[in-house]
Structures are given as structure tokens and as C-alpha cells.
Amino acid sequence: MKIMRRLVRSLLLQEPTGDLSGLVNPESLAELKTLSARIGAGGGATGNRA
């Protein structure tokens, strides 16, 4: 789980993800990148909160 937390943090902060060789399910990375891009664009995962 430590690798996934680091990966999610890196994606949200738009930092390099580093070594991903320890991921059990590397195909999950594509969906995380998509969600991260939406959040970064101001869309948010659940919409815009005030």
C-alpha cells in the first residue's frame, strides 16, 4: 500500500511518480492519471466545493 499512497500523492501534486515496478496492478495507473487530471483542472472528484 505504501507504493500506491506515494503514487496517488505524486499524481495529485503533479510530481514524478518514480519507480512503479512494485505495483501489483499497474493498469490501475491509467484511471488514476485521468482522475488526477480532472481534479487538477478544477473538476474535482465530486464536483466543486465552496
C-alpha positions as CSV (number, residue, x, y, z in Angstrom):
1,M,0.0,0.0,0.0
2,K,2.9,2.4,0.6
3,I,3.7,2.5,-3.1
4,M,0.1,3.3,-4.0
5,R,-0.1,6.2,-1.5
6,R,3.1,7.6,-2.9
7,L,1.8,7.2,-6.4
8,V,-1.5,9.0,-5.7
9,R,0.3,11.8,-3.9
10,S,2.7,12.3,-6.8
11,L,-0.1,12.3,-9.3
12,L,-2.2,14.9,-7.4
13,L,0.8,17.1,-6.8
14,Q,1.9,16.7,-10.4
15,E,5.3,15.3,-9.4
16,P,7.3,12.5,-11.0
17,T,5.9,9.1,-9.9
18,G,9.3,7.4,-9.6
19,D,9.8,3.6,-9.6
20,L,6.5,1.7,-10.2
21,S,7.9,-1.8,-10.6
22,G,6.4,-2.8,-7.2
23,L,2.8,-2.2,-8.3
24,V,0.7,-5.4,-8.3
25,N,-1.9,-3.8,-10.7
26,P,-0.1,-1.3,-12.9
27,E,-3.1,-0.9,-15.2
28,S,-4.8,1.0,-12.5
29,L,-2.4,3.8,-13.2
30,A,-4.3,5.0,-16.3
31,E,-7.5,5.6,-14.3
32,L,-5.7,7.4,-11.6
33,K,-4.0,9.7,-14.1
34,T,-7.4,10.5,-15.6
35,L,-8.9,11.4,-12.3
36,S,-5.9,13.4,-11.3
37,A,-6.1,15.4,-14.5
38,R,-9.8,16.1,-13.8
39,I,-9.0,17.3,-10.2
40,G,-6.1,19.4,-11.4
41,A,-8.4,21.0,-14.0
42,G,-10.7,22.1,-11.2
43,G,-13.3,19.5,-11.8
44,G,-12.8,17.6,-8.6
45,A,-13.8,14.1,-7.9
46,T,-17.2,15.1,-6.6
47,G,-17.7,18.5,-8.1
48,N,-16.8,21.9,-7.0
49,R,-17.0,22.6,-3.2
50,A,-17.2,26.1,-1.8
